[in-house]
Amino acid sequence: MPEAQSSWFDKIVDFFRRLFGGGDGKPPEPPTPTPTPPEETGRFIAVDAGHGGTDTGAINSTVGINEKTVTLAISQKLKTVLENRGHRVRLTRSDDTFVELTRRAEIANNAGVEIFVSIHCNSAETSTAVGIETYHHTNSANGRVLATKIHEAMIAAFPTHTNRGVKSANFVVLRETQMPACLVETEFISNNQQARFLQDPANQQKIANAIADGMAVYFR
């Protein structure tokens, strides 16, 4: 073949070799995959179901309900909600067991959780008392922020309930915990209407969802 034709032919072969990756017996190199970014790390949260075991908490004998049963039900639902959102949860009690107040704080402190939330039902001598209120320790600024965000989420979820506000107190579980902590008084179990509200599993789930929503705002 004349030299000019050979050069032209070689160029054609080289073109198709580059186009289809043939000619050298090796397949074209696959593109380097883009690394998948790691999932956002969840938070570590302590959920404290108030009372338990021999400590029933407040009782409404008319409706047939006690505080320790309601707080455990809400706490277990809250644990599920939080875990479904990618968080880790440490319960101070997972069944009908009595746990000393100082021990509850120790459990959270030893676990190294980021926040602590205690679940309770309110009670009063008068059966007409109603409303939702949330507590933080007097000396904890971050606890006040946590209590405020959770309280706001609770009121948003239950706008027809009385807003009793965010308050400070020297409760053991707020004073002895080493992380931001708050205590949620979900409603008055001493009020028959509110006791039935607290007894309803659907309402317990809404309470759990609201508390989790408040935590999410706090962590932002």
C-alpha positions, 0 to 999 in steps of 0.5 A: 500500500502506498505510504499516504494510503497507509497513513490514512488507514492507520488514522481511521483504525486509531479513530475507531480504536479510541471510539470503541476502546478496541484494538488493544484487547482491554475494555475501557476503564469504568468511571471512578464511582463518586463516594456516598456521603455518610449518613448524618449521625443521630443524637443520643437521648435519655427518655425518663418515664416518671414513677414506676413499680411501687411508685404509681404516681398520681391516680385517677380512680374514677377513670381507672388510670395511674401516672406510671402507666401513662408515662411508660406508654408515652416513653416507649412510643417516644423511643420508637419515634426517635429511633425511626428518626435515626437517634439512639435512646436510653430509657431510665426504665423500660417496664413497670420498675421503681427507679430512684430519682438519683439513679435516673440521673446517674443512668443518663450521666453514665450513658453520656446522652446529649439531652434528658427528657422526663415524662409526667402527668400533672395532678392537683387537689381540684379536679378542674385543673387542666393544661400542659407545662414544661420544666427546666432547672433554674440554673440551666440555660440550655435546659430552658431552651430545650424545655421551651422548644418541646413545650412549643411543639406540645402546644402546637400539637394540642392547641385547644389545651391550656398553655401553662407555660415553661417554668423552672424547678429544682427537681432531682432529675433536672438538678442532678443530670449533667446535660440539658434536661426538661420535665414535661407535664403532659396534662392533669390526670386528676381531671377526668376529661384529661385522664381519658385524653391521656389514656387514649393510645392515639393521644399518647402517640401524638404526645410522643410525636410532639416531644420528638418534634420539639427535640428536632427544633432544639438540635437545629 
